[in-house]
Amino acid sequence: MAHNTAFDTRNALGRLFGLCTIKEVSDFVLEKTNASLDSWFQETFQLSALEYLSCAFLSAGPALRIDYNKPLADDLFLTDDFWETLAGDAKSKTKHLLDLAAQDVAVSTNPPTGTIEEFMYDAVSFYVRPVLRMGGVSLCTSSNLMLRKFLVGIPYLAFESRERTLKRALAENERKQFRAPFGHAFEAYSCWLIRQLLTPQTNTKIFPNAKYGENNECDIVLVSDDTAVCIECKASMPSLALRRSGAFAQLDAMLKVGSMQSYKAALAMRCGEMKSSSGDAIEAVRYVIPCVLSYDDIPLSTLSGPFYERHLAGVAKMPLFAGENGIEAVQFFDIDFVESWESRLDFSPSSRALFGYLLQRARSLSIRYRSIQDGYSTNASPGSPKVFDPLVEASKAFLNGQRASFLRGGPQQSTAPWRGDSSKSLGVGR
């Protein structure tokens, strides 16, 4: 269920660039933690946020050597000389980061045991370290796993880096505390993105960090006429245990808390008990749509989703998916889904396309676990705001601007022992 490793590197690079550069993101992290997001990257990876982005981008270099139309076995392997084309700082910093993705080959004197199914689903070490080192030669086992690790898997990678620095495992409370800055950054990025998309709309109000109860907050509340959307942002990711077993219980760590929080927020919103961050009352509405927005993909489909819903409602002991009393079924979507809104939904001043689509999605299992389907909503109109696409283009411009400092002597000069243009091998311009 969770073994599909393909993902959109375009979105991942644009998103990471936004996390590193959007002022609202850095301001929110500073407000919540009294430290900058850049200092968290420095403490975690010994790299600034933008240095991390550059090195993560370069990590795809080994895999990009392979031409799948004319694959050559030699192109699977590389020596340390591969990185000699990089200038001094870029070389040492990239190799330092890449070391977190490498494992030494293990030598066994016994034949493997177990069934083929156990081998396929228990052999997850390459999810953690997709580069296999054999003396002075390395093998990148998967470009998807490599890029996922550095562009998407930052929460887990941060733990690995921190534990290596401390030379001990982190306790659970330390892991939560250490992950918090990145979670705040993801929440701020999500709020910024949604706010930018909704800016032209005159019939929608946005309430970040809305309050209810004694000490409860909902990350993002959107209100349009008689409908509200309550969104909880979670930077958690699928675990290796889920990849091994596919058991629903392993998804709970990713979705359970957010589901319960969004449902409770919906109850408060429906009853008129929600307040803005400044303490002003938010008027009750007729329909409330509770949502959980995840940082990583959610490995559920139209077929498996209903089974997980029954499991989660039982574990939480709450009618999360009943869709009654004006509170719609809780729905899940990842940040890729939100980033697609600008091209799939109409955000013109009087449009309610977002609210209409999310209402349909909550009520129909046929679309609840799918991307936005044609025919269910009004597509983006000419002149609709473009927010994410410019961010992607800005990330490309930034990385292309780095090539002079990446490559010693510029992209034409190459001393590394591999076939083809060095700038192509290092992914420059892609």
C-alpha positions as CSV (number, residue, x, y, z in Angstrom):
1,M,0.0,0.0,0.0
2,A,2.8,2.4,0.7
3,H,5.5,1.2,-1.6
4,N,4.9,3.6,-4.5
5,T,8.0,5.9,-4.3
6,A,7.3,8.0,-7.4
7,F,6.5,11.7,-6.8
8,D,6.6,15.1,-8.4
9,T,10.1,16.5,-8.0
10,R,8.9,19.8,-9.5
11,N,6.5,20.3,-6.7
12,A,9.0,19.2,-4.1
13,L,11.7,21.7,-5.2
14,G,9.2,24.6,-5.4
15,R,7.8,23.8,-2.0
16,L,11.1,23.5,-0.3
17,F,12.2,26.7,-1.9
18,G,9.1,28.3,-0.5
19,L,9.7,26.9,3.0
20,C,13.2,28.4,2.9
21,T,12.4,31.8,1.5
22,I,8.9,33.0,2.2
23,K,9.0,35.7,4.9
24,E,5.7,34.7,6.5
25,V,7.1,31.2,7.1
26,S,10.3,32.4,8.8
27,D,8.3,34.9,10.8
28,F,5.9,32.3,12.1
29,V,8.7,29.8,13.1
30,L,10.5,32.6,14.9
31,E,7.2,33.6,16.7
32,K,6.6,30.0,17.8
33,T,10.1,28.9,18.7
34,N,12.1,32.1,19.3
35,A,14.6,30.8,16.7
36,S,14.7,31.1,12.9
37,L,14.1,28.2,10.5
38,D,17.5,28.8,9.1
39,S,19.1,28.2,12.5
40,W,17.2,24.9,12.7
41,F,18.7,23.8,9.4
42,Q,22.2,24.9,10.6
43,E,21.7,23.0,13.9
44,T,20.4,19.9,12.1
45,F,22.4,19.6,8.9
46,Q,25.3,22.2,9.4
47,L,23.8,23.9,6.3
48,S,21.7,27.0,5.9
49,A,18.2,26.4,4.5
50,L,19.2,27.4,1.0
51,E,22.4,25.4,1.2
52,Y,20.3,22.4,2.1
53,L,18.1,23.0,-0.9
54,S,21.1,23.2,-3.2
55,C,22.7,20.1,-1.8
56,A,19.4,18.1,-1.9
57,F,19.1,19.1,-5.6
58,L,22.6,17.9,-6.2
59,S,21.9,14.6,-4.6
60,A,20.1,13.4,-7.7
61,G,23.4,13.8,-9.7
62,P,24.4,10.1,-9.6
63,A,21.1,8.8,-10.8
64,L,20.8,11.3,-13.6
65,R,23.8,9.8,-15.4
66,I,21.7,6.8,-16.6
67,D,20.2,7.0,-20.0
68,Y,17.2,4.6,-19.7
69,N,17.0,4.3,-23.5
70,K,20.6,3.0,-23.6
71,P,21.4,1.9,-20.1
72,L,25.0,1.1,-19.3
73,A,25.9,-0.9,-16.2
74,D,28.9,1.3,-15.5
75,D,26.6,4.3,-15.1
76,L,25.1,2.7,-12.0
77,F,28.3,3.0,-10.1
78,L,30.4,6.0,-9.0
79,T,33.6,6.7,-7.1
80,D,34.3,9.6,-4.8
81,D,35.9,11.3,-7.8
82,F,32.3,11.9,-9.1
83,W,32.1,15.0,-6.9
84,E,35.5,16.5,-7.9
85,T,33.7,18.8,-10.4
86,L,32.1,20.6,-7.5
87,A,33.8,23.6,-5.9
88,G,35.3,23.2,-2.4
89,D,32.4,24.1,-0.1
90,A,29.7,22.6,-2.4
91,K,31.7,19.3,-2.6
92,S,32.2,18.9,1.2
93,K,28.7,20.0,2.1
94,T,27.0,17.8,-0.5
95,K,29.1,14.7,0.5
96,H,28.3,15.4,4.2
97,L,24.6,15.4,3.4
98,L,24.8,12.4,1.1
99,D,26.5,10.4,3.8
100,L,23.2,10.3,5.6
101,A,21.8,8.3,2.6
102,A,24.7,5.8,2.4
103,Q,25.2,2.3,3.9
104,D,28.1,0.0,3.7
105,V,27.5,-3.4,2.0
106,A,26.9,-6.2,4.5
107,V,28.7,-9.5,4.1
108,S,26.7,-12.6,5.1
109,T,28.0,-16.2,5.2
110,N,24.5,-17.6,5.4
111,P,21.8,-17.8,2.6
112,P,18.8,-15.6,3.0
113,T,15.8,-17.1,4.8
114,G,12.1,-16.4,4.6
115,T,9.5,-16.1,1.8
116,I,9.7,-13.9,-1.2
117,E,6.8,-11.8,0.3
118,E,8.8,-11.3,3.5
119,F,11.8,-10.3,1.5
120,M,9.9,-7.8,-0.6
121,Y,8.1,-6.1,2.2
122,D,10.6,-6.4,5.1
123,A,13.6,-5.3,3.0
124,V,13.2,-1.5,3.7
125,S,16.8,-0.5,4.4
126,F,17.1,1.3,1.0
127,Y,14.2,3.5,2.0
128,V,16.4,4.8,4.7
129,R,19.8,4.7,2.9
130,P,19.4,4.2,-0.8
131,V,23.2,4.5,-1.6
132,L,25.2,1.3,-1.2
133,R,28.9,1.7,-0.6
134,M,31.4,-1.0,-1.6
135,G,34.8,0.1,-0.7
136,G,35.6,3.1,-2.9
137,V,32.6,2.5,-5.2
138,S,29.0,3.4,-4.5
139,L,25.7,2.4,-6.1
140,C,22.6,4.6,-6.1
141,T,19.8,2.0,-5.9
142,S,17.0,4.4,-6.7
143,S,16.8,8.0,-7.8
144,N,13.2,8.2,-6.5
145,L,14.2,7.1,-3.0
146,M,17.2,9.4,-3.1
147,L,15.2,12.4,-4.0
148,R,12.4,11.5,-1.7
149,K,14.8,11.3,1.2
150,F,16.2,14.8,0.7
151,L,13.3,16.7,-0.8
152,V,10.4,15.1,1.1
153,G,11.7,13.1,4.0
154,I,13.2,16.0,5.9
155,P,11.5,15.2,9.3
156,Y,13.0,11.7,9.3
157,L,16.3,12.9,7.9
158,A,16.5,15.5,10.6
159,F,16.3,12.8,13.3
160,E,19.1,10.8,11.6
161,S,21.3,13.8,11.4
162,R,20.6,14.9,15.0
163,E,21.2,11.4,16.4
164,R,24.5,11.1,14.5
165,T,25.6,14.4,16.0
166,L,24.5,13.3,19.6
167,K,25.8,9.8,19.0
168,R,22.6,8.4,20.6
169,A,19.0,7.8,19.8
170,L,16.4,10.5,20.5
171,A,13.7,9.9,23.0
172,E,10.1,10.3,21.8
173,N,9.6,13.7,23.5
174,E,12.9,14.9,22.0
175,R,11.8,13.8,18.6
176,K,8.6,15.8,18.9
177,Q,10.4,18.8,20.2
178,F,13.1,18.6,17.5
179,R,10.5,18.2,14.7
180,A,8.4,21.2,15.9
181,P,10.2,24.0,13.9
182,F,9.6,22.1,10.6
183,G,6.0,21.5,11.5
184,H,5.5,25.2,12.2
185,A,7.1,26.0,8.8
186,F,4.8,23.6,7.0
187,E,1.7,25.1,8.7
188,A,2.8,28.6,7.8
189,Y,3.6,27.6,4.2
190,S,0.1,26.0,3.9
191,C,-1.6,29.0,5.3
192,W,0.4,31.4,3.1
193,L,-0.4,29.3,0.0
194,I,-4.2,29.2,0.7
195,R,-4.3,32.9,1.6
196,Q,-2.6,33.8,-1.7
197,L,-5.0,31.7,-3.7
198,L,-8.1,33.2,-1.9
199,T,-6.9,36.8,-2.0
200,P,-9.1,37.9,-5.0
201,Q,-12.2,36.5,-3.3
202,T,-14.6,39.0,-1.7
203,N,-16.8,36.3,-0.1
204,T,-14.2,34.4,1.9
205,K,-12.6,35.0,5.3
206,I,-9.5,33.3,6.5
207,F,-8.7,32.7,10.2
208,P,-5.3,31.2,10.9
209,N,-4.8,29.7,14.4
210,A,-8.5,30.1,15.3
211,K,-9.2,29.4,19.0
212,Y,-11.9,27.2,20.7
213,G,-12.3,25.6,24.1
214,E,-9.7,26.4,26.7
215,N,-6.4,26.0,24.9
216,N,-7.3,24.6,21.5
217,E,-6.4,26.0,18.1
218,C,-7.4,25.1,14.5
219,D,-4.5,25.8,12.1
220,I,-6.7,27.3,9.3
221,V,-10.4,28.1,9.2
222,L,-12.0,29.3,6.0
223,V,-15.5,30.8,6.0
224,S,-17.7,31.6,2.9
225,D,-21.4,32.4,3.4
226,D,-22.9,29.4,5.2
227,T,-19.9,27.0,4.9
228,A,-16.6,26.7,6.8
229,V,-13.6,24.6,6.3
230,C,-11.4,23.6,9.3
231,I,-7.9,22.4,8.4
232,E,-5.4,20.8,10.6
233,C,-1.8,20.7,9.1
234,K,0.4,17.7,10.0
235,A,4.0,17.3,8.9
236,S,4.0,13.6,9.8
237,M,4.9,10.9,7.3
238,P,4.2,7.2,6.7
239,S,6.4,5.0,8.8
240,L,8.6,2.0,7.8
241,A,6.2,-0.2,9.8
242,L,3.4,0.8,7.4
243,R,5.6,0.0,4.4
244,R,6.3,-3.4,5.9
245,S,2.8,-4.4,6.8
246,G,0.2,-2.1,5.2
247,A,-1.7,-2.4,8.5
248,F,-4.1,0.5,9.0
249,A,-3.0,1.0,12.6
250,Q,0.3,2.2,11.3
251,L,-1.5,5.1,9.6
252,D,-2.9,6.3,12.9
253,A,0.3,8.1,13.9
254,M,0.0,10.2,10.7
255,L,-3.8,10.9,10.7
256,K,-5.5,10.1,14.0
257,V,-4.6,13.3,16.0
258,G,-5.4,15.6,13.0
259,S,-8.7,13.8,12.4
260,M,-9.9,14.2,16.0
261,Q,-8.7,17.8,16.2
262,S,-10.4,18.9,12.9
263,Y,-13.6,17.2,14.0
264,K,-13.6,18.9,17.4
265,A,-12.9,22.2,15.6
266,A,-15.8,21.6,13.3
267,L,-18.1,21.0,16.3
268,A,-17.0,24.3,17.8
269,M,-17.4,26.1,14.5
270,R,-20.9,24.6,14.0
271,C,-22.0,25.8,17.5
272,G,-20.5,29.3,17.2
273,E,-17.8,28.7,19.8
274,M,-14.8,29.5,17.5
275,K,-12.8,32.7,17.8
276,S,-10.2,34.4,15.7
277,S,-6.6,34.5,17.0
278,S,-7.3,38.0,18.3
279,G,-10.3,36.7,20.3
280,D,-13.2,38.0,18.1
281,A,-16.1,35.6,17.8
282,I,-16.6,33.8,14.4
283,E,-20.2,33.4,13.5
284,A,-21.6,29.8,13.3
285,V,-22.3,28.3,9.9
286,R,-24.7,25.7,8.5
287,Y,-22.0,23.3,7.1
288,V,-18.5,22.6,8.4
289,I,-15.9,20.6,6.4
290,P,-13.2,19.1,8.7
291,C,-9.9,18.4,6.8
292,V,-6.4,17.0,7.6
293,L,-3.7,18.4,5.4
294,S,-0.5,16.2,5.3
295,Y,3.0,17.1,4.2
296,D,3.6,13.7,2.6
297,D,1.4,11.4,0.4
298,I,-1.4,9.6,2.1
299,P,-1.4,5.9,1.0
300,L,-5.2,5.5,0.8
301,S,-7.4,5.0,-2.3
302,T,-11.0,4.8,-3.2
303,L,-10.9,1.1,-2.4
304,S,-9.0,1.1,0.9
305,G,-10.2,4.5,2.2
306,P,-13.6,3.2,3.6
307,F,-11.9,0.4,5.4
308,Y,-9.5,2.8,7.1
309,E,-12.4,5.2,8.0
310,R,-14.2,2.4,9.9
311,H,-11.0,1.6,11.7
312,L,-10.2,5.2,12.6
313,A,-13.7,6.0,13.8
314,G,-13.6,2.9,16.1
315,V,-10.2,3.8,17.5
316,A,-11.1,7.5,18.0
317,K,-14.6,6.6,19.3
318,M,-15.9,9.6,17.4
319,P,-18.3,9.8,14.4
320,L,-15.5,11.2,12.2
321,F,-17.0,10.1,8.9
322,A,-20.8,10.1,9.7
323,G,-21.6,13.4,7.9
324,E,-24.4,14.5,10.3
325,N,-25.7,17.6,12.0
326,G,-24.0,19.9,9.6
327,I,-20.6,18.4,10.1
328,E,-19.3,16.7,7.0
329,A,-17.1,13.6,6.9
330,V,-13.4,14.2,7.8
331,Q,-11.3,14.2,4.6
332,F,-7.6,13.9,4.0
333,F,-5.4,15.5,1.4
334,D,-1.7,16.2,1.0
335,I,0.1,19.4,0.1
336,D,0.3,18.4,-3.6
337,F,-3.5,18.5,-3.7
338,V,-3.5,22.1,-2.3
339,E,-0.8,23.1,-4.8
340,S,-3.0,21.9,-7.6
341,W,-5.9,24.2,-6.7
342,E,-4.6,27.1,-8.7
343,S,-4.9,25.2,-12.0
344,R,-8.0,23.1,-11.1
345,L,-10.3,25.5,-9.2
346,D,-11.8,28.9,-10.0
347,F,-10.7,31.6,-7.5
348,S,-12.4,34.6,-9.2
349,P,-13.9,37.2,-6.7
350,S,-17.4,35.7,-6.4
351,S,-16.5,32.0,-6.9
352,R,-17.2,29.4,-4.3
353,A,-15.6,26.6,-6.3
354,L,-13.3,25.5,-3.4
355,F,-16.1,25.2,-0.9
356,G,-18.4,23.4,-3.4
357,Y,-15.7,20.9,-4.4
358,L,-14.7,20.1,-0.8
359,L,-18.3,19.6,0.1
360,Q,-18.8,17.2,-2.7
361,R,-15.5,15.4,-1.8
362,A,-16.7,15.0,1.8
363,R,-20.0,13.4,0.6
364,S,-18.8,11.2,-2.2
365,L,-16.4,8.2,-1.6
366,S,-15.8,8.0,-5.4
367,I,-13.8,11.3,-5.3
368,R,-12.8,11.6,-1.6
369,Y,-9.4,9.9,-2.1
370,R,-8.6,11.2,-5.6
371,S,-7.1,14.3,-7.1
372,I,-9.5,16.9,-8.5
373,Q,-11.6,15.3,-11.2
374,D,-13.0,17.1,-14.3
375,G,-16.7,17.8,-14.2
376,Y,-16.9,18.3,-10.4
377,S,-15.9,21.9,-10.2
378,T,-15.3,25.1,-12.2
379,N,-11.8,25.2,-13.5
380,A,-9.5,28.2,-13.1
381,S,-10.6,31.2,-15.1
382,P,-8.2,33.5,-17.1
383,G,-6.6,35.8,-14.6
384,S,-7.0,33.5,-11.6
385,P,-4.1,33.9,-9.2
386,K,-0.9,31.9,-9.9
387,V,0.9,31.3,-6.7
388,F,2.7,27.9,-6.8
389,D,3.9,27.9,-10.4
390,P,5.9,31.2,-9.9
391,L,7.4,29.6,-6.8
392,V,8.6,26.6,-8.9
393,E,10.0,28.9,-11.5
394,A,11.8,30.9,-8.8
395,S,13.3,27.7,-7.4
396,K,14.6,26.8,-11.0
397,A,16.1,30.3,-11.3
398,F,17.8,30.1,-8.0
399,L,19.3,26.7,-8.7
400,N,20.4,27.7,-12.2
401,G,22.0,30.8,-10.6
402,Q,24.0,28.5,-8.3
403,R,25.7,26.6,-11.1
404,A,28.7,28.9,-11.2
405,S,29.4,28.2,-7.6
406,F,28.5,24.5,-7.9
407,L,30.8,23.6,-10.7
408,R,34.5,24.3,-10.5
409,G,35.4,26.5,-13.4
410,G,31.8,26.6,-14.7
411,P,29.7,23.9,-16.2
412,Q,32.0,23.3,-19.3
413,Q,35.0,22.1,-17.3
414,S,34.8,18.5,-16.0
415,T,37.5,16.4,-14.3
416,A,35.1,13.8,-13.1
417,P,35.4,10.3,-14.6
418,W,31.9,9.8,-16.1
419,R,30.4,10.0,-19.6
420,G,28.6,13.1,-20.9
421,D,28.2,16.7,-19.8
422,S,28.9,17.4,-16.2
423,S,26.0,19.9,-15.9
424,K,23.6,17.2,-17.0
425,S,25.0,14.7,-14.6
426,L,24.6,17.1,-11.7
427,G,21.0,17.9,-12.7
428,V,21.8,21.6,-13.4
429,G,18.9,23.3,-15.1
430,R,16.4,20.4,-14.5
